[in-house]
Amino acid sequence: MTFSSKTRKNSLEDMQRNELDLLIIGGGITGVGTALDAATRGLKVGLVEMQDFAAGTSSRSTKLIHGGLRYLKQFEIKLVAEVGKEREIVYENAPHVTTPLRMMLPFYKGGTFNSLTTSIGLRVYDKLAGVKKSERRTMMRAKKALKKEPILAPDQLKGAGMYVEYRTDDARLTMEVAKTASMYGAHLANYVKVESFTYEDNHVNGVVARDLQSGEAIVIHAKHVVNATGPWVDTLREQDRSKQGKTIHLTKGVHLVFSKRKLPLNQALYFDTPYNDGRMMFAIPRDEKVYVGTTDTNYKGSMHEPGVTREDVDYIIGAVMARFPDHKVTKDDIESSWSGLRPLIHEEGKDPSDISRKDEIFVSSSGLITIAGGKLTGYRKMAADITDRVCKSLEDSGVDTYPQSKTKHLVLSGGKVGGSDQLEHFNNVHIEAGVQLGLDKPIAKKLVERYGSNVPQVFAYLDDSRAETYHVPKDLWASLRYAIQYEMALTPVDFFLRRTSDLLFDIQTVSTFKGQIVQAMADLLSWTEEEMKAHQEELDEQIRLLTLTDI
């Protein structure tokens, strides 16, 4: 089933033609998760997103489906238990974009953790999160920790704990959920901005929006409207005149990407910063790169692009230098970066790191349903809670009866690999198939791990001779064709940032082939010269921002 610009056009037409049971504003993980949950229960569902899917917070996280170890420090016992169990569900439903990762937590003299607190904390974490036996915590002395990760600072190192987190590609996880929602009948459209709400008898019953691709104004009516816009939720509450009581507190998180040649890290780490501010930081290997973050600072600037400051860079590099003193890194060693906003629920007097990450649902007097807070890991549960409310309201009005959530064991697009225990076998078979089609083994591996059970559709584009016409590698061409036809990629930034992550982890490929990709998309999507120029400028601006050219 395709998920393309044509799908988008048809979805917008259908949303305008027929009243929906539920309209969701926001195409991040919570929004698309709600669309999926509601569609699988039989609701007529629409979703609009003013940018691209996952363009906000849902592509700017630490890229971990984690169990919330840090929340034990805040005694968020229920949150740890809930997200820990959800982590296993996400893994089974989408094993191709969720990878178990051994994480080392080194402890130093005078640090946040010591041998006793680490051992107890990880043991409690294993219990609350329902961690399987093979992934439970282990402890080691300093000598063994240094053998496992030689670039750690040895001075005052007392030992380390090992536990399991799950690394993910947050943007691709969001995309797989969106594609699955579409397969179940939800109508989704990116680049549609809600400009105002419509009302009947003081009850919100739809929106007036603008298609940012065509410039056309559209009206969509729905029995229920959900505001799942992350950092923008209070903006929509203001439009609804219902911003009262609890409000959103934005904090910014920054990550920096280095080559493994500059930071030869073998082991994912979760470590204290050297600033005595109670913060901890991740350093995570990903192929030939290592990314480090995150910061956690109050934020009040542009929500579209929070950016990275010199202070952010100095904070992270200072932490890297303290923990890996024999590997000097500077601003010039940063290959790429990203920054994102956490839409937390404001708690007076608390520092950014201490504000709870729990989610909460607000319902205004007009009936507008707003979801705020929460974590990537808990998206499915949040979506089920929202849909439960909508279904109950529909049932109370005598519309119909609806089943309970069906997403707990619903395999996502790309995840049909036979379960997590069969993933390695699936990958090996399809990597070999890619090699037989002429790909180098590392390239075949990259495609198989990115697309999972959808990789045969990607491979089908490998023999398209137009790759030679545009002078791009055939694997890049196949990814582009798939992104346009099956992942509603409408711009070069959609493709390079959120469909492939090349802007973050393979900036050289972007720099080498950006002109060819822009021209190819212009031809495939029938852009005018003005549109092509605008998309080229947008891509160049993203490269400038992410590579920190102006810092």
Secondary structure, 3 states (H helix, E strand, C coil): CCCCHHHHHHHHHHHHHCCEEEEEECCCHHHHHHHHHHHHCCCCEEEEECCCCCCCHHHCCCCEECCCHHHHCCCCHHHHHHHHHHHHHHHHHCHHHEEEEEEEEEEECCCCCCHHHHHHHHHHHHHHCCCCHHHCCEEEEHHHHHHHCCCCCCCCEEEEEEEEEEEECHHHHHHHHHHHHHHCCCEEEECEEEEEEEEECCEEEEEEEEECCCCCEEEEEEEEEEECCHHHHHHHHHHCCCCCCCCEEEEEEEEEEEECCCCCCCCEEEEECCCCCCCEEEEEEECCEEEEECCCEECCCCCCCCCCCHHHHHHHHHHHHHHCCCCCCCHHHCCEEEEEEEEEECCCCCCHHHCCCCEEEEECCCCCEEEEECCHHHHHHHHHHHHHHHHHHHHHCCCCCCCCCCCCCCCCCCCCCCCHHHHHHHHHHHHHHHHHCCCCHHHHHHHHHHHHHHHHHHHCCCCCCHHHHCCCCHHHHHHHHHHHHHCCCCCHHHHHHHHCCHHHHCHHHHHHHHHHHHHHHHHHCCCCHHHHHHHHHHHHHHHHHHCCCCC
